[in-house]
Amino acid sequence: MDQHSDFLARVENLVSRRTFAKLAGVGSAGLMIGGAGAARAQAITDVDILNFALNLEYAEAEFYTVITQGRTIDQLGIGISGVGTPGPTVGGSRLNLTGVLRGVSEELANDERQHVLFLRQALGSAAIAKPALNFAVAGITNQASYLNIARILEDVGVSAYGGAAPLISDKGILGAAARIALTEAYHAGNLRLQAAQAGIPGGAVDSIDVVNKYFTTDAQGLSKTRTTSQVLGLVFLNATPGTTAGGLFPQGVNGTIRTV
Amino acid sequence: MDKSAALKELVDNPVSRRDFARKTIIGGIAAGAGIALSGNLTEVLAQGITDADILNFALNLEYLEAEFYTVATTGRRIADVGVGITGTGRAGVTTGGAQVALDSRSGTVASHITGDEQQHVRFLRAALGSAAVAKPDINLEALGIGFRSQGEFLTLARAFEDLGVSAYGGAAYLIQNPDILTAAARIGLTEAQHAGVLRLLVSDNQLRVPGVDEFDILPLMSPGGRLFQVDGNGLSTIRTAAQVLKAGGAFFPSGVNGTIK
């Protein structure tokens, strides 16, 4: 079985095991977390983690598709239905990109759409729906402001996958997640170089962000990571613990991991 | 205790961890209704490859990258600038290479990457402690290019970074301990950022570069090129250890140090 089909088979098998576990009344394996104010601890599964990532991939794919084509991903035939609350995309519009950024953006858009397709296919009926997205908050008026937001989105993706890697139980899923994560890091490197060349101003967007050198590395040369709370606090534009919506996601994200 | 010391503790106990690894992986496969992973993991299990073995394999590559960038940007070798190279196995010599004249942008990028790669060597050596392999013999001019112009430097740098990314991506699922996985992931993600930058610099410099093997996806300007080393599913290229050694083994004239060779 080729590696791609093998991965899909493993995830689909996990999904059916999780359903069985719920029916049988036993908790699924995985990391135990206690959310703020949660009545009981929730076990995080690989499906939960992939769905958390899918929220971000929906946002990236939609963002680049709107900017490069003035269309949404469902208008291109990419499925957006699934578990949770579906929502529309508002804000953002096509930009007439020039120079290197134009070709880069088209390749970025294609990769992110592929990530959405890949995760949706792997998750099957467990895949979340695309939540409501609001790009108006990004305040994009020109190429420079677009590049700034794109840079931040890719860096958030890299840090999110890096933070989630040790939480993934299944090795097949881990292998695929690693390859998606490394793709986001390729993207980030490219955009960070362009942003530096364009002299994009702006301070760090949070305490993790790196703006004074090309790579998002700490003093040991390791890429910085974010917890799911730190990721959500950033994309919600509200880092208050307990926040469940705002910023890019006006109705919040779908799936189990949804709270700052 | 700090992270490096914690990792070192994990690494220092290979026997019990090897048994733990066998039970966990086999148990996981059984629970997965008998769906087998690719042959690679079966071979790995049969050989009892540990996380330390994987980190040491990576350390060989980091020695190579650190040496390449340090020589290219300063004309000095890593041992000359205080990066340790001793350990298990024979400490080898590094031959070839020279400082390269780089323009402002490539020069700054190169100096940032140099810093990262030296740090990767230090980090892995600290994590592995007495289990760290020594730097093997390295021939920086194994492919006959790299140091006579900015174009050559970028061409070779691109090849090294993409090779490194594929090695980390290919090894991720083999790592058992979550802390070691985190460290490897964070190093791999840094290499991918480096590669993203270098691939853009290669195309900006209008360079056509050779492929290192059949898995290589070339940057723009080269046949079939694209900006990112990513396939049609949006997944980065991966290689097994054997494939990495086949592509880059020429740089290690006496082979690499450690179990995976």
Chai-1 contact restraints between the chains, C-beta under 6 A:
chainA,res_idxA,chainB,res_idxB,connection_type,confidence,min_distance_angstrom,max_distance_angstrom,comment,restraint_id
A,A9,B,I35,contact,1.0,0.0,6.0,A-B,restraint_1
A,R10,B,I35,contact,1.0,0.0,6.0,A-B,restraint_2
A,N13,B,G32,contact,1.0,0.0,6.0,A-B,restraint_3
A,N13,B,A33,contact,1.0,0.0,6.0,A-B,restraint_4
A,V104,B,L227,contact,1.0,0.0,6.0,A-B,restraint_5
A,E107,B,L227,contact,1.0,0.0,6.0,A-B,restraint_6
A,D111,B,V230,contact,1.0,0.0,6.0,A-B,restraint_7
A,D111,B,G234,contact,1.0,0.0,6.0,A-B,restraint_8
A,Q114,B,N233,contact,1.0,0.0,6.0,A-B,restraint_9
A,Q114,B,G234,contact,1.0,0.0,6.0,A-B,restraint_10
A,H115,B,G234,contact,1.0,0.0,6.0,A-B,restraint_11
A,F118,B,N233,contact,1.0,0.0,6.0,A-B,restraint_12
A,V158,B,L189,contact,1.0,0.0,6.0,A-B,restraint_13
A,G162,B,A185,contact,1.0,0.0,6.0,A-B,restraint_14
A,G162,B,R186,contact,1.0,0.0,6.0,A-B,restraint_15
A,G162,B,L189,contact,1.0,0.0,6.0,A-B,restraint_16
A,A165,B,L181,contact,1.0,0.0,6.0,A-B,restraint_17
A,A165,B,A185,contact,1.0,0.0,6.0,A-B,restraint_18
A,P166,B,P178,contact,1.0,0.0,6.0,A-B,restraint_19
A,P166,B,L181,contact,1.0,0.0,6.0,A-B,restraint_20
A,P166,B,T182,contact,1.0,0.0,6.0,A-B,restraint_21
A,K171,B,Y173,contact,1.0,0.0,6.0,A-B,restraint_22
A,L174,B,A172,contact,1.0,0.0,6.0,A-B,restraint_23
A,L174,B,Y173,contact,1.0,0.0,6.0,A-B,restraint_24
A,G175,B,A172,contact,1.0,0.0,6.0,A-B,restraint_25
A,G175,B,Y173,contact,1.0,0.0,6.0,A-B,restraint_26
A,A178,B,G169,contact,1.0,0.0,6.0,A-B,restraint_27
A,A178,B,A172,contact,1.0,0.0,6.0,A-B,restraint_28
A,R179,B,G169,contact,1.0,0.0,6.0,A-B,restraint_29
A,R179,B,L235,contact,1.0,0.0,6.0,A-B,restraint_30
A,R179,B,S236,contact,1.0,0.0,6.0,A-B,restraint_31
A,L182,B,V165,contact,1.0,0.0,6.0,A-B,restraint_32
A,L182,B,G169,contact,1.0,0.0,6.0,A-B,restraint_33
A,L182,B,A192,contact,1.0,0.0,6.0,A-B,restraint_34
A,L182,B,S236,contact,1.0,0.0,6.0,A-B,restraint_35
A,T183,B,V230,contact,1.0,0.0,6.0,A-B,restraint_36
A,T183,B,G234,contact,1.0,0.0,6.0,A-B,restraint_37
A,T183,B,S236,contact,1.0,0.0,6.0,A-B,restraint_38
A,A185,B,L189,contact,1.0,0.0,6.0,A-B,restraint_39
A,A185,B,A192,contact,1.0,0.0,6.0,A-B,restraint_40
A,A185,B,Q193,contact,1.0,0.0,6.0,A-B,restraint_41
A,Y186,B,A192,contact,1.0,0.0,6.0,A-B,restraint_42
A,Y186,B,G196,contact,1.0,0.0,6.0,A-B,restraint_43
A,Y186,B,F228,contact,1.0,0.0,6.0,A-B,restraint_44
A,A188,B,Q193,contact,1.0,0.0,6.0,A-B,restraint_45
A,G189,B,Q193,contact,1.0,0.0,6.0,A-B,restraint_46
A,G189,B,G196,contact,1.0,0.0,6.0,A-B,restraint_47
A,G189,B,V197,contact,1.0,0.0,6.0,A-B,restraint_48
A,N190,B,G196,contact,1.0,0.0,6.0,A-B,restraint_49
A,N190,B,L200,contact,1.0,0.0,6.0,A-B,restraint_50
A,L193,B,V197,contact,1.0,0.0,6.0,A-B,restraint_51
A,L193,B,L200,contact,1.0,0.0,6.0,A-B,restraint_52
A,K213,B,H112,contact,1.0,0.0,6.0,A-B,restraint_53
A,Y214,B,H112,contact,1.0,0.0,6.0,A-B,restraint_54
A,F215,B,Q193,contact,1.0,0.0,6.0,A-B,restraint_55
A,T217,B,D116,contact,1.0,0.0,6.0,A-B,restraint_56
A,T217,B,T190,contact,1.0,0.0,6.0,A-B,restraint_57
A,Q220,B,Q119,contact,1.0,0.0,6.0,A-B,restraint_58
A,Q220,B,F123,contact,1.0,0.0,6.0,A-B,restraint_59
A,G221,B,D116,contact,1.0,0.0,6.0,A-B,restraint_60
A,G221,B,Q119,contact,1.0,0.0,6.0,A-B,restraint_61
A,G221,B,H120,contact,1.0,0.0,6.0,A-B,restraint_62
A,G221,B,T190,contact,1.0,0.0,6.0,A-B,restraint_63
A,L222,B,R186,contact,1.0,0.0,6.0,A-B,restraint_64
A,S223,B,R186,contact,1.0,0.0,6.0,A-B,restraint_65
A,S223,B,L189,contact,1.0,0.0,6.0,A-B,restraint_66
A,S223,B,T190,contact,1.0,0.0,6.0,A-B,restraint_67
